[in-house]
Amino acid sequence: MINDIKNKVNTVATHDGNFHTDEVFAIAALKMIYSDFKIIRTRDIDKLNVADIVVDVGGVYDHDLKRYDHHQRGGAGERDNGVPYSSVGLIWKHYGDHICDSSEVAKVVDETIIQRIDAVDTGYIKYEESILAPFPLNYVIRFFRPSWQDKNQDYDAAFEKTLKFAEKILSSIIKNAKGKESAVKIVRKAIANSKNPNYIILERYCPWEEIAVRESNAKFVIFQSQKDNWRIFSVPKEVGLKELRKQFPSQWAGLRDDELRKATGVTDAIFCHNVRHLAAAKSLEGAKKLAELASNY
């Protein structure tokens, strides 16, 4: 955690004119700590010198001085994986843990969005190679800029609109990253409490795939989807892959209600997906029976 966060920041400076994804998100991140500072968009060195924090301009990276530029000769360093820091990466490096109140969550956010912005901004990867393709965030930010056809090219006003957009994206990503951290605890608890090696029963739905794949040998995950609907999902062999540890029997594929009940003997079975990765029953007991039947098929 950070111990040098000031209680008050009055001014944050960045360059004027055209704006880019990195400084927009850098200032959006700072807004999550210091909500009411004035933004100064300038390249005037005298004005930069008196700002509390300077982002993406000035040719200096010095955390003690609160200067976070990366355009100087030699740049501003890089991560262990080789991705160089742009201004948002520098801000996240020093403030991310504090913003998220968790170094683990901050790391997820960095991997999800921050270092991807850095990679494109610094030229480490091309737009078309970005994992954000086919519609990179950097392109989205471009659309907030004034058009060459606009009679009034007010870059400052456009920057303010873009900043609000960036704040919403960043706050949502942080929220999801925190949710992922909570989900890990729920799934691990379910694995530890499992009384049947073939399936895991969750207290409620949460993102389960990564932990179920890496920390269990279960073939299925069961959770309540609606009041009278318990779903059984097949666990993939690897995270993100379609290949499953165990599919539901081919004889069940596409069956619903009475047809599935007749095929399985489970009196409250509801359906089995054509792809055979998902089935459902009205009760937990019914879902467990379907999972056990499929496991031993």
C-alpha positions, 0 to 999 in steps of 0.5 A: 500500500502507498504511504505517501498519498497527499490528502489534497491535490489542487492541480493536475497538469497534462499537455494541451491540444490532442489527447490520448488514451494514456493521459485520459486514463491516468487522470481518471485514475487520479480522480479516484483518489483526488476528486476535486482537483483542477486540470491544467492542459498546457505545455508551458513549463512555468505552469507545469512547475507549479502543478501538484501532479504532472502527467504525460508532459514535461520530460520527467519521471520522478515519483517523489516530485509527482512527475509522470512523463515517459517521452524523455530519452530512455523512456520511463522503464518497463515491466518484467514482461517487457511492456514499457510504461506510458503515463497511465502505467506510471500512475497505476504503478504508484497509485493502483494499490491504493485505488483498489485497496488491494495489490492483487486487484490492482494487478488484475486491473493492470493486466486487464487494461492498463498495460494494454494501453501502455503497450499501444501508446509506447509502440510496443505493439501495433493497434492491429496486434492489440488484444483489444482488437477488433476495436481498440480502446485507443481508437474509441478515445480518438472518436471523442476528439474534435473532428477536423470539420468542427468549426469550434475545435475545443479540445479541453471540452472534449477532454472533459467528456472523454475523462468521464467516459474513462472514469466509468470504464476504469471504475467498472474494471476495478469493481469486476476485479474485486468481484473476481477476488471474492469469487476465488474465495467462494469457489475454493470454499466449495472445493474444500467442502465438496463431498463428491469428487465429480462436482462442485456446488456453489453457494451462488453463481460467481466466476468459477472457471479458473479456480475449478480448472486449476484447483480441482478435478471436478467434472461439473459445477452446480449452482442455482440460476433461478428459484426453480432452476439449478444449472450444471456446467461442464468444467473445461480441461483448460481455462478458456478452452472449449474442450471439456472434462466431461460432456453430457451424454449424446443421448441427452442432447437437445432434450427437454422436460418429459423427454429428458426425464424419460431418458435420465430417470430424473423426475425434475430434469428441465433440459440439456443443451445441444452442445452438451456442456450444460443441463438443468433441473428444478432442484439441487437433488435433481441437478446432483443426479444429472451430474452423477449420471453424466460422470459415470456414463 
